[in-house]
């Protein structure tokens, strides 16, 4: 139930909040919930809505998605290495 609420909250942050609030919420939810792979889906949705080709990254459009994938994978690895999580 709490995970569904977190997804609805993240969806509303994507639609109605600045990008930095969405990033902070995605990081908090990824740390708080175990295996929060929905963050990658919401990052892809964010990129579909607001993503533009960045000239500094060789016209790569999905920067937010790529950073979310890296963050989720690194955080999952760190969580597996710690005992108390």
C-alpha positions in Angstrom: 0.0 0.0 0.0 2.8 2.4 0.9 4.6 1.5 -2.3 1.5 2.4 -4.4 1.3 5.7 -2.6 4.9 6.4 -3.3 4.4 5.7 -7.0 1.4 8.0 -7.1 3.4 10.7 -5.3 6.3 10.3 -7.7 3.9 10.6 -10.7 2.4 13.8 -9.3 5.9 15.2 -8.7 6.8 14.5 -12.3 3.7 16.3 -13.6 3.6 19.3 -11.1 7.0 19.9 -9.5 10.4 21.1 -10.6 12.8 18.5 -11.8 15.0 18.7 -8.7 12.1 17.8 -6.4 11.4 14.8 -8.6 15.0 13.7 -8.4 15.1 14.0 -4.6 11.9 12.1 -4.3 13.2 9.3 -6.6 16.4 9.0 -4.6 14.5 8.9 -1.3 12.1 6.3 -2.6 14.9 4.2 -4.0 16.7 4.2 -0.7 13.6 3.7 1.4 12.1 0.8 -0.6 13.9 -2.4 -1.5 14.2 -3.0 -5.2 12.4 0.2 -6.3 12.7 -0.5 -10.0 9.8 1.7 -10.7 12.1 4.6 -10.5 13.6 3.6 -13.8 10.1 3.5 -15.4 9.3 7.0 -13.9 12.6 8.3 -15.1 11.8 7.1 -18.6 8.3 8.7 -18.4 10.0 11.9 -17.3 12.4 11.8 -20.2 9.5 11.2 -22.6 7.7 14.2 -21.3 10.5 16.7 -20.8 13.7 15.2 -22.3 15.5 17.1 -25.0 18.7 16.1 -26.9 21.6 17.5 -25.0 24.4 18.6 -27.3 27.0 18.0 -24.7 26.1 14.3 -24.4 26.2 13.5 -28.2 22.4 14.2 -28.6 21.5 11.5 -26.0 17.9 12.2 -25.0 17.4 9.8 -22.1 19.8 11.3 -19.5 17.4 11.0 -16.6 16.7 7.3 -17.4 20.4 6.4 -17.8 21.2 8.1 -14.4 18.3 6.3 -12.7 19.4 2.9 -14.1 22.9 3.5 -12.8 21.7 4.8 -9.4 19.3 1.8 -8.9 21.9 -0.8 -9.8 24.6 0.8 -7.6 22.3 1.1 -4.7 21.1 -2.5 -5.0 24.7 -3.6 -5.0 25.5 -1.5 -2.0 22.4 -2.9 -0.2 23.5 -6.5 -0.9 26.9 -5.8 0.6 25.6 -4.3 3.8 24.3 -6.5 6.6 21.9 -4.2 8.3 19.7 -3.4 5.3 
